[in-house]
Amino acid sequence: MTDFQRARQPEQKTLRREALIAAATALFDEEGPTGTGLNAIAARAGFTKSNIYRYFESREEVLLTLLLQEQEAFVAALITRLDSLTPGFVGAAAAAISSEFLARQRYCKLISMFSSVLEQNVSEDSIATYKRAISTQIEPIAPALMRALPSLSLSDAQWLFRVIATLIAGMWPAAYPSAAAQRVLDRDEFRGFKPVPEQDLPRAILALLRGIGA
């Protein structure tokens, strides 16, 4: 149980924020987004709900912080993967990009929630802060893409990642629907409605790369 005394030192505040993020991560994996409310996060971390507001303004800000944490790990892994490739092989680059996304289901799910959910109960200043942090984190991806695919321009490399993120934002909810929607999709007449990320994401990324002349 977390000590309910107010954290007064920066390191104490950091520890409490980390405890809340750890609780949110566990709940997000176990219960999904709907089970990751402030009451549940507080109970898992040993806080009271009112205590959380000293460290985060909303449940959405907790999940935005988790998104940044997931993205930091993703970017580091993707750059390492791209730098291991023989330059110029488009298929290998598409496979590397898609496999790094597919290996991080939590990150993809958070991407899919970013505009429609996570930005809905957060202040304008917080949205701007998180967008700047996201931009800073993904900035090294474009040069890594250019090292793997020297024919790419900087603008094309930057565009590519933004479009892939948009693609994932639309694909993930359709690929992982509610139980009721899944039962409908299991009917023969609707089988073509559900994307299969393991098949569709690599194909889509390869098509994007070829489309910009990589």
C-alpha positions in Angstrom: 0.0 0.0 0.0 1.3 3.5 -0.9 1.8 5.9 1.9 -0.9 8.5 1.6 1.3 11.3 2.8 1.7 14.0 0.2 4.9 13.6 -1.8 6.9 16.7 -1.3 10.2 15.9 -3.0 10.6 15.4 -6.7 11.8 11.8 -6.3 8.8 11.0 -4.1 6.4 12.4 -6.8 8.2 10.4 -9.5 7.9 7.2 -7.4 4.1 7.8 -7.0 3.6 8.5 -10.7 5.5 5.3 -11.5 3.3 3.3 -9.1 0.2 4.6 -10.8 1.5 3.9 -14.3 2.5 0.4 -13.2 -1.0 -0.2 -11.9 -2.6 1.2 -15.1 -0.4 -1.0 -17.2 -1.4 -4.1 -15.4 -5.1 -3.2 -15.6 -4.9 -2.2 -19.2 -3.4 -5.7 -20.1 -5.9 -7.6 -17.9 -9.1 -5.6 -18.3 -8.6 -3.5 -21.4 -9.3 0.2 -21.7 -12.8 0.0 -20.1 -11.3 -1.6 -17.0 -8.6 1.0 -16.6 -10.6 3.7 -14.7 -9.3 5.9 -12.0 -11.0 4.0 -9.2 -9.4 0.7 -10.4 -6.0 2.3 -10.9 -6.1 3.9 -7.4 -7.2 0.6 -5.8 -4.4 -1.4 -7.6 -1.8 1.1 -6.6 -3.0 1.5 -3.0 -4.1 5.1 -3.5 -7.4 6.9 -3.0 -8.9 8.3 -6.2 -8.5 11.8 -4.9 -4.9 11.1 -4.3 -4.3 10.5 -8.0 -5.2 14.0 -9.0 -2.0 15.2 -7.3 -0.1 13.5 -10.1 -2.4 13.2 -13.1 -5.3 15.4 -14.1 -7.4 12.4 -15.5 -7.4 8.8 -16.4 -6.6 9.8 -20.0 -3.4 11.6 -18.8 -2.3 8.4 -17.1 -2.8 6.5 -20.4 -1.1 9.2 -22.4 1.9 8.8 -20.1 1.8 5.1 -20.6 1.7 5.7 -24.4 4.9 7.7 -24.2 6.5 5.0 -22.2 5.5 2.3 -24.7 6.6 4.5 -27.6 10.0 5.1 -26.2 10.7 1.4 -26.1 9.2 0.9 -29.6 11.3 3.6 -31.1 14.5 2.2 -29.7 13.7 -1.3 -30.9 12.7 -0.2 -34.3 15.8 1.9 -34.9 18.0 -1.1 -33.8 16.1 -3.3 -36.1 16.3 -1.0 -39.1 20.0 -0.4 -38.6 20.6 -4.2 -38.7 19.1 -4.4 -42.3 21.1 -4.4 -45.5 20.2 -1.0 -47.0 17.8 -0.8 -50.0 15.7 -3.9 -49.4 12.1 -2.6 -49.3 10.5 -5.9 -48.3 12.9 -6.4 -45.4 12.2 -2.9 -44.2 8.4 -3.4 -44.4 8.7 -6.7 -42.5 10.8 -5.1 -39.8 8.5 -2.2 -39.3 5.4 -4.3 -39.2 6.9 -6.9 -36.9 8.0 -4.3 -34.3 4.4 -2.9 -34.2 2.8 -6.3 -34.0 5.1 -7.3 -31.1 3.7 -4.4 -29.1 -0.1 -4.9 -28.8 -0.4 -2.5 -25.9 1.3 0.2 -27.9 -0.9 -0.4 -30.9 -4.1 -0.3 -28.8 -3.0 3.0 -27.2 -2.3 4.5 -30.7 -5.9 3.5 -31.7 -7.2 5.4 -28.7 -5.1 8.5 -29.0 -7.4 10.9 -30.9 -10.8 9.4 -30.1 -10.3 8.7 -26.4 -7.0 9.9 -24.8 -7.3 13.5 -25.9 -10.9 13.9 -24.8 -10.6 14.6 -21.1 -7.2 16.4 -21.0 -6.5 20.2 -20.9 -5.3 22.0 -24.0 -1.9 22.6 -22.4 -1.5 18.9 -21.6 -2.4 17.9 -25.2 0.2 20.3 -26.5 2.8 18.9 -24.0 2.1 15.3 -25.0 2.1 16.0 -28.7 5.5 17.7 -28.4 6.8 14.7 -26.4 5.5 12.3 -29.0 7.1 14.4 -31.8 10.5 14.4 -30.0 10.4 10.6 -29.4 9.6 9.7 -33.0 12.1 12.2 -34.6 14.9 9.7 -34.8 12.8 7.2 -36.8 13.0 9.1 -40.1 16.8 9.1 -40.3 16.8 5.4 -39.4 14.3 4.8 -42.3 16.6 6.7 -44.6 19.6 4.6 -43.6 17.6 1.4 -44.3 16.1 2.8 -47.6 18.5 5.5 -49.0 16.0 6.4 -51.7 13.6 7.9 -49.2 13.6 11.7 -48.7 13.3 13.1 -45.2 9.7 14.3 -45.8 8.7 10.9 -47.2 10.2 9.1 -44.2 8.4 11.4 -41.8 5.2 11.0 -43.7 5.5 7.2 -43.7 5.5 6.9 -39.9 2.5 9.2 -39.5 0.5 7.3 -42.0 1.3 3.9 -40.5 0.2 5.2 -37.1 -3.1 6.4 -38.7 -3.5 3.0 -40.3 -3.0 1.2 -37.0 -5.5 3.6 -35.3 -8.2 2.4 -37.7 -7.1 -1.2 -38.0 -6.9 -2.1 -34.3 -10.5 -1.5 -33.2 -11.7 -3.4 -36.2 -9.3 -6.3 -35.7 -10.1 -6.6 -32.0 -13.8 -5.9 -31.7 -16.3 -6.4 -28.8 -17.6 -9.8 -28.1 -20.9 -9.0 -29.8 -19.2 -7.6 -32.9 -17.0 -10.6 -33.1 -20.0 -12.9 -33.1 -21.4 -10.9 -36.0 -18.1 -11.0 -37.9 -18.0 -14.8 -37.5 -21.0 -15.0 -39.8 -20.1 -16.0 -43.4 -21.6 -12.8 -44.8 -19.3 -10.6 -42.7 -16.0 -12.5 -42.7 -14.3 -10.0 -45.0 -15.0 -7.1 -42.7 -12.4 -8.0 -40.1 -8.7 -7.1 -40.8 -5.9 -9.5 -39.9 -3.0 -7.3 -38.7 -0.4 -10.1 -39.1 -1.3 -10.2 -42.8 -2.7 -6.8 -43.6 -0.1 -4.5 -41.8 3.0 -5.8 -43.6 1.2 -5.7 -46.9 0.0 -2.1 -46.3 3.4 -0.9 -45.2 5.0 -2.5 -48.3 2.4 -0.8 -50.5 3.1 2.5 -48.9 6.9 2.1 -49.3 6.5 1.2 -53.0 4.1 4.0 -53.5 6.7 6.6 -52.4 9.4 5.0 -54.5 11.4 3.4 -51.7 
